[in-house]
Amino acid sequence: MSGEIYIRGGRLVDPATGRDEVADLFIRDGRIIPRPAALPPDAACLDARGLVVVPGLIDLHVHLREPGGEEAETIETGARAAAHGGFTTIVAMPNTLPPHTTPEIIRRVLQRGAEVGLARVLPSGCVTKGRKGVELADLAALAAAGATAFTDDGSVVASAALLEKALRKTKRLDKVLMEHAEDHALEKAGVMHAGEYSKRCHLPGVPSEAETKIVARDIALATATGAAVHIQHVSAAESVRLIRAARARGVRVTGELTPHHLALTDAEVRPDDANFKMNPPLRSAADRAALIEGLTDGTLTCFATDHAPHTAAAKARGFLHAPSGVVGLETAVGVTYTELVVGGRMDLLTWLRRWTTGPAEVLGLPPPSLAAGTIADLALLDLDTAWIVKPDEFVSKSRNTPFTGRRLTGRAAGTLLGGAVIWLAGFQRMKIP
């Protein structure tokens, strides 16, 4: 529903302005408005007492699997999972079948996302034709069709010369190039981080250098071209150091941290459970400490889930043969809030900025805000209640999470998109005249 909505008594936290107060919020025609002189008699009243009202979260790294992988996820089920997680904007990765390599596919994803109407689905475009790393895609045509960013996610752009050419084009288009930093020659057949625990598990390892070599190369190319480069799912301490030094020099490089790399290490990998298999892999405790430091000091400017759904049958193939990836949309708030805010490492506003203004800046979007005049894309968060992760309760099609049974504090309690109520955990909170 949309129209006029009165959100009563929530704690309003605005990452763009620093506002943090218990107050009412008013919505008319899909936008936040100043407090009216009198409440319209036909306004719907949403009781947000005890909840935190924030701009809708943004996830710039989501795999929706459609087209071609609908058995694991669809645009509709992925967008519904996003809404249940507090996200109102998600960026769809291009490694579908076929990939996002033509304007027609970009428009198809945009259209389907609009039809579903559960979240703003922004398609990314491939950097290279077919994600094959041989020839550049028509980046200008993809941007004109609606591609919000460019990436060959799932694969690195291995050729430095080709990537430099792409960066010069993305700079002219004022778009960010998001890189899956992984040297396949160093990765080889690895399935977890190369170290003490890969030896204990008798599983082939992936060295950190597989990531850091590409990060160093991409920073050099960003320096040479002046283009914006975003490093996806940063996992290694050396990557954080490289990004920090580059940003201090004014290089346009950013990085994201996933909830699973924030919360877990290779010591927690269970070799009999492929839900702990992801790419890049969970790394050492020292890497995790560096990631947290990078997030808190602003080296890593945003979170991203890398929501990567797979069927139970695919994950049942065993650690060596199962696909990499975990779902994350419905656990992201709980994992990151528990680890950082409850854990005393980060204040609420900074945590929220990593989910809102941080990713918006990477994508070149306006900063999400609760200010009057802004579109009412909102999340209602319950940050006081503890809960247990139960994958059977997910609305995503897939259940491949490493957090099963984990006790978390904080989760989404509802979302509004353009002033329309998409989902509420407690329907008794909404009163409609």
C-alpha positions in Angstrom: 0.0 0.0 0.0 1.1 3.6 -0.4 -0.5 7.0 0.0 -0.1 8.8 3.4 1.6 6.9 6.2 2.4 8.0 9.7 5.3 6.1 11.3 4.9 6.6 15.0 7.5 6.7 17.7 10.5 5.0 16.0 14.1 5.8 16.6 15.0 7.7 13.5 18.7 7.2 12.5 19.8 9.1 9.4 23.4 8.2 8.2 23.5 11.2 5.8 22.9 13.8 8.5 23.8 12.1 11.7 20.3 12.5 13.1 19.5 10.1 15.9 16.3 10.7 17.8 12.9 9.2 18.7 10.4 11.0 16.6 7.5 10.5 14.1 8.0 10.2 10.3 5.4 11.2 7.7 5.1 10.0 4.1 3.0 11.3 1.3 3.0 10.2 -2.3 6.0 8.1 -1.8 8.2 10.7 -0.2 9.1 11.8 3.3 7.5 15.1 4.2 7.8 17.6 7.1 5.4 17.1 10.0 2.0 18.2 8.8 -0.1 20.7 10.8 -2.7 18.0 11.3 -2.6 14.3 10.7 -4.8 13.4 7.8 -7.7 11.3 9.1 -7.2 8.6 6.4 -3.5 8.2 6.9 -2.3 4.6 7.8 -0.5 4.5 11.1 2.5 2.3 11.5 3.6 1.8 15.2 7.4 1.8 15.2 7.9 2.2 18.9 10.9 0.0 19.9 12.2 -0.1 16.4 14.9 1.8 14.6 13.8 3.5 11.4 16.5 3.9 8.8 16.9 4.5 5.0 16.6 1.2 3.2 19.8 -0.7 3.0 21.8 -1.1 -0.2 23.5 -4.3 -1.3 25.8 -3.8 -4.3 26.7 -7.5 -4.7 23.8 -10.0 -5.1 23.4 -13.0 -7.3 19.8 -13.5 -8.4 20.5 -16.4 -10.8 17.8 -15.3 -13.2 18.1 -15.9 -16.1 19.3 -19.5 -16.2 19.6 -20.5 -12.6 16.0 -20.2 -11.4 16.2 -23.4 -9.5 18.4 -21.7 -6.9 16.9 -18.1 -6.9 14.8 -15.8 -9.0 14.5 -12.1 -9.2 11.3 -12.4 -7.3 12.6 -14.7 -4.5 15.8 -12.8 -4.2 14.1 -9.4 -4.0 11.7 -10.8 -1.4 14.7 -12.1 0.6 16.2 -8.6 0.3 13.1 -7.0 1.6 13.0 -9.4 4.6 16.7 -8.4 5.2 16.0 -4.7 5.3 17.3 -4.0 1.8 15.5 -1.8 -0.7 18.2 -1.6 -3.4 20.2 -4.5 -4.7 22.7 -4.8 -7.5 22.3 -8.0 -9.6 25.5 -9.6 -10.6 26.0 -10.5 -14.3 27.1 -14.1 -14.2 23.7 -15.5 -15.3 22.9 -17.7 -18.3 23.1 -15.8 -20.5 25.2 -13.2 -18.8 24.4 -9.5 -18.6 26.4 -8.9 -21.8 23.7 -7.3 -24.0 21.3 -4.3 -23.6 18.4 -6.7 -23.9 19.4 -8.7 -20.8 20.0 -5.5 -18.9 16.5 -4.3 -19.8 15.0 -7.7 -19.0 16.4 -7.7 -15.5 15.3 -4.1 -14.9 11.8 -4.9 -16.2 11.4 -8.0 -14.1 12.6 -6.2 -11.0 10.1 -3.5 -11.6 7.3 -6.0 -12.1 8.1 -7.8 -8.9 8.2 -4.5 -7.0 9.8 -5.8 -3.9 13.1 -3.9 -4.1 15.0 -1.8 -6.6 16.9 -4.3 -8.7 19.8 -2.6 -10.5 21.6 -4.8 -13.0 25.3 -4.7 -13.4 26.8 -5.2 -16.8 29.6 -7.5 -17.9 33.0 -6.0 -18.6 33.8 -8.5 -21.3 31.6 -10.2 -23.9 30.2 -13.4 -22.3 32.4 -12.8 -19.3 35.1 -14.6 -21.3 37.8 -12.0 -20.7 38.7 -11.7 -24.4 36.9 -8.7 -25.8 35.2 -5.8 -24.1 31.4 -5.7 -24.0 29.7 -2.6 -25.4 29.9 -0.7 -22.2 28.2 2.4 -23.5 25.2 0.4 -24.8 24.9 -1.5 -21.5 25.1 1.8 -19.5 22.4 3.3 -21.8 20.2 0.3 -21.2 20.5 0.7 -17.4 23.6 -1.0 -16.2 24.6 0.6 -12.9 28.1 -0.7 -12.7 30.4 -3.1 -14.6 31.9 -6.4 -13.4 32.8 -9.9 -14.6 32.1 -11.1 -11.1 32.9 -14.8 -10.7 35.9 -14.2 -12.9 38.7 -11.7 -12.9 39.5 -9.6 -16.0 42.9 -11.3 -16.4 44.4 -9.1 -19.1 45.8 -5.9 -17.7 45.7 -4.3 -21.1 42.0 -5.2 -21.5 41.2 -3.9 -18.0 43.0 -0.6 -18.6 40.9 -0.2 -21.8 37.8 -0.9 -19.8 38.7 1.5 -17.1 39.2 4.3 -19.6 35.7 3.7 -20.9 34.0 3.4 -17.5 35.6 6.7 -16.5 34.1 8.4 -19.5 30.7 6.8 -18.6 31.1 7.8 -15.0 30.6 4.2 -13.8 32.5 2.1 -11.3 34.2 -1.1 -12.4 33.9 -3.8 -9.7 36.6 -6.4 -9.7 36.5 -10.0 -8.6 40.2 -10.0 -7.5 41.5 -13.5 -8.1 44.5 -14.7 -10.0 43.3 -18.0 -11.4 46.9 -19.2 -11.9 47.5 -18.9 -8.2 44.1 -20.2 -7.2 44.4 -23.4 -9.1 42.2 -26.1 -7.6 42.0 -24.6 -4.1 38.8 -24.7 -2.1 39.7 -23.0 1.2 42.4 -20.7 2.5 45.9 -22.1 2.2 47.2 -22.5 5.7 47.3 -24.6 8.8 43.6 -25.6 8.6 43.6 -26.5 4.9 46.3 -29.0 5.8 44.3 -30.3 8.7 41.3 -30.7 6.5 43.3 -32.3 3.7 41.8 -29.8 1.3 43.8 -27.8 -1.4 44.3 -24.2 -0.4 44.0 -20.8 -2.1 46.8 -18.4 -1.1 46.0 -14.9 -0.1 48.4 -13.8 -3.0 45.7 -14.9 -5.5 43.7 -11.9 -4.3 46.4 -9.4 -3.4 48.3 -9.7 -6.7 45.2 -8.6 -8.6 44.4 -5.9 -6.0 47.9 -4.4 -6.5 47.5 -4.6 -10.3 44.1 -2.9 -10.2 45.3 -0.1 -8.0 48.1 0.6 -10.4 45.6 0.7 -13.3 43.2 2.9 -11.3 46.2 5.3 -10.6 47.1 5.4 -14.3 43.6 5.9 -15.6 41.9 8.0 -12.8 39.0 5.6 -13.0 37.0 4.2 -10.1 37.8 0.6 -9.1 35.8 -1.3 -6.4 37.3 -4.5 -5.0 34.6 -7.1 -4.3 34.6 -9.3 -1.2 38.0 -8.3 0.2 39.4 -11.2 2.3 43.1 -10.6 2.9 45.0 -8.4 5.2 47.5 -7.4 2.5 44.5 -6.3 0.3 43.4 -4.0 3.1 46.9 -2.5 3.4 47.1 -1.9 -0.3 43.7 -0.2 -0.5 44.4 1.9 2.6 47.7 3.2 1.1 46.1 3.8 -2.3 43.2 5.8 -0.9 45.7 7.9 1.1 47.3 8.8 -2.2 43.9 9.8 -3.7 43.4 6.8 -5.9 39.8 6.1 -6.6 39.7 2.6 -5.1 37.1 1.2 -2.6 36.4 -2.2 -1.1 33.6 -4.2 0.4 33.4 -6.6 3.3 31.0 -9.5 3.4 29.3 -10.6 6.6 30.9 -14.0 6.4 34.4 -12.7 6.0 33.7 -10.4 9.0 32.4 -13.1 11.3 34.2 -16.3 10.3 37.7 -17.7 9.8 39.2 -20.8 8.2 39.4 -22.3 11.7 35.6 -22.7 11.5 35.5 -24.4 8.2 33.8 -27.9 8.4 35.2 -30.1 5.6 32.0 -32.1 5.6 29.8 -29.0 5.0 30.1 -27.2 1.7 28.1 -24.3 3.2 31.5 -23.1 4.4 32.9 -23.1 0.8 33.0 -19.6 -0.7 35.2 -17.6 -3.0 37.3 -16.0 -1.8 37.6 -18.4 1.0 37.4 -17.7 4.7 40.9 -16.7 5.8 43.0 -16.6 8.9 42.2 -14.8 12.2 44.9 -12.3 11.4 43.2 -11.5 8.1 39.9 -11.2 9.9 41.4 -8.7 12.3 42.8 -6.6 9.5 39.4 -6.7 7.7 37.7 -5.4 10.8 40.3 -2.7 11.3 39.9 -1.7 7.6 36.1 -1.4 8.0 36.3 0.6 11.2 38.9 3.1 9.9 37.1 3.6 6.6 39.5 1.8 4.3 36.7 -0.5 3.4 33.7 1.8 2.8 30.8 -0.6 2.7 29.4 -4.0 3.4 28.0 -6.3 0.7 26.5 -9.7 1.1 27.7 -11.5 -2.0 24.4 -13.4 -1.7 25.1 -16.5 -3.7 22.3 -19.0 -3.6 22.8 -22.7 -4.5 20.5 -25.7 -4.3 20.9 -28.3 -1.6 21.7 -30.8 -4.2 24.6 -28.7 -5.6 26.0 -28.1 -2.1 25.7 -31.8 -1.3 28.4 -32.7 -3.9 31.1 -32.3 -1.2 33.7 -29.6 -0.5 35.8 -30.4 -3.5 33.0 -30.4 -6.1 30.3 -28.2 -4.7 29.9 -24.6 -6.0 31.3 -21.8 -3.9 29.0 -19.3 -2.3 26.5 -18.6 0.6 23.3 -16.8 1.0 23.4 -13.6 3.0 20.5 -11.2 2.5 18.4 -12.4 5.5 21.3 -12.7 8.0 23.3 -9.7 7.0 21.9 -7.2 9.6 22.1 -9.7 12.4 25.7 -10.9 11.6 27.2 -7.4 11.1 25.3 -5.7 13.9 26.1 -8.5 16.4 29.8 -8.6 15.5 30.4 -4.9 15.4 27.9 -2.8 17.4 27.0 -5.4 20.0 30.6 -6.4 20.1 31.6 -2.8 20.8 33.8 -2.3 17.7 31.6 0.2 15.9 28.8 2.7 16.8 25.4 2.5 15.3 25.7 5.4 12.8 29.0 4.2 11.4 27.6 0.6 11.0 24.6 2.0 9.2 26.7 4.1 6.9 28.5 0.9 5.7 25.1 -0.4 4.5 23.7 2.9 3.1 25.8 5.9 2.2 28.9 3.8 1.7 27.5 1.6 -1.1 25.6 4.5 -2.6 28.8 6.5 -3.0 30.5 3.5 -4.7 27.6 3.4 -7.2 27.3 7.1 -7.6 23.8 7.2 -6.1 22.3 10.0 -3.9 23.0 9.3 -0.3 20.1 7.6 1.4 18.5 9.8 4.0 15.4 10.4 6.1 15.3 14.1 5.1 12.1 15.7 3.9 11.7 15.3 0.1 13.6 12.1 -0.2 12.0 8.9 -1.6 10.6 6.8 1.3 12.7 3.7 0.9 12.9 2.7 4.5 13.8 -0.2 6.7 12.5 -0.9 10.2 15.1 -2.7 12.4 14.6 -4.5 15.6 18.0 -4.2 17.1 17.1 -5.5 20.6 15.9 -9.0 20.0 18.1 -12.0 19.9 17.3 -14.8 17.4 18.6 -18.1 16.1 19.4 -18.6 12.4 17.0 -21.2 11.0 17.5 -21.6 7.2 14.0 -23.3 6.9 12.6 -19.9 7.7 14.3 -18.1 4.8 12.2 -16.8 2.0 15.1 -17.2 -0.4 14.9 -20.3 -2.5 18.2 -21.5 -1.2 19.4 -22.3 2.3 23.2 -22.5 1.9 24.4 -20.5 5.0 27.3 -21.2 7.3 25.4 -19.5 10.1 22.8 -22.2 10.9 22.1 -22.2 14.6 24.0 -19.1 15.3 22.6 -16.7 17.9 22.4 -13.1 16.6 21.0 -9.8 17.8 19.2 -7.5 15.4 17.2 -8.1 12.3 14.8 -6.3 9.9 11.2 -5.9 11.0 9.9 -4.3 7.8 10.6 -2.4 4.6 8.9 0.3 2.6 9.7 1.0 -1.0 8.7 4.4 -2.4 6.3 4.8 0.5 4.6 1.4 -0.1 4.8 -1.2 2.7 6.5 -4.2 1.3 6.8 -6.3 4.3 6.2 -6.1 8.1 7.2 -8.8 10.6 4.4 -7.7 13.0 1.3 -7.0 11.0 -0.5 -5.9 14.1 1.6 -2.7 14.0 -0.2 -1.4 11.0 -3.5 0.3 11.5 -5.4 1.4 8.4 -8.6 3.5 8.8 
